Amino acid sequence: MKDILLDDNLDLAFEGGDFIVGDAEDQHQQLILLASQGSFRESPLTGINIISYMKTGFNRTQVDELKQKCRVQLQYDGYANAFIQINSFEDIQINAER
């Protein structure tokens, strides 16, 4: 899916004074992980708020819960067959199809 891209600080990315447009699948997935429910007006149930998980520690129960939330949230956003690998909160790999 093509969309306006964000930079590493989640600000709009510009090149030559114009927005940069490109493949935004990874960006969409990242935003779902970072956002809290209610962050998106058009879709108030979208968001995982991974920061809240990071504050409570990293254990198997939380990883399983986080994987399930990711699958549900990705499904809400139109993804299917999501494979989610969580090695740490800084190393989450998502492979999903639209």
N, C-alpha and C positions, 0 to 999 in steps of 0.2 A: 504494500500500500504506500503510495506517495503522499507526502504531507510536508508542511513547513517544518524544517528541522530546528532543533535546539542545540546550543553548545554545551560544554561540560558543566556549566553553571546553571543549566536549565533556562537560559535566556535565549531569545530569538537569535538564530545564527544568520549573519549577513556576509555577503561577498559582493564587492563592487557596489555597495549601497542597496542591494536587493536581498530579499529573503532567499535562503538556500532551500530548495525543494529536493527531496530525495526519498529513498526507502526509509520508512519510519516505523517498521514493525518492532524493532528492538526498543525504540524510543517509546512506543505505545505501551509495551510490556513494562518498561521501567517506570513509567508514570503510574500505571496501575499498582505497582508495588509500593511506590512512595506515597500516593494519594490516600487520604482518609475518606471514608464514606461521607458524602455531602460536599466533597471538593468540586465535583462537576455538576453544574445545575441541570444539564440535560440528562444526566444519569446518576441520580443521588445515591444509588446503592453501590456504585463502582468505587473500589479502593480497598487496599489491604492495610495500609499504615504500618509498613515494615519497621519503622522506627520504634513503635511500641513493643515489637518482638525483641528488638535489639536491647532494649532496656531491661528485659526480664531474664536474659541469659539464653544459652543455646543447649537444648536437650532434645532427646529423641521425640518426646511428646509434642513439643513445640514445632519441631521440623515436620512431623506428620500433619499437624494442624495447619501449618503454613502451606504445605503442598496442597492440601485439600482446598484451602481458601484460594490459592492461585488457580487451581483447575476451575473452580466455580466462577471466579472473576474473569478469567480468560474466556470462558464459555459465554458469559454475559456480553463480552465484547466481540463475539463472533468467531472465536478461535475454536478449533476442534483438535482432538488427539494430542493433547498437551503432554509432553514429557518434561518433568521438572526435576532437576538435580540440585540439591542444596548441600554444599560442602561447608559453608559458613555464611553468615549474613552478607559478607562481602563477595562471596562466590556462589551466585545463584545462576544456573543455566536453564533457560526455557527454550524448548523447541515445540512450536505449535503451528498448525495450519489454519488458514482462513478459508 
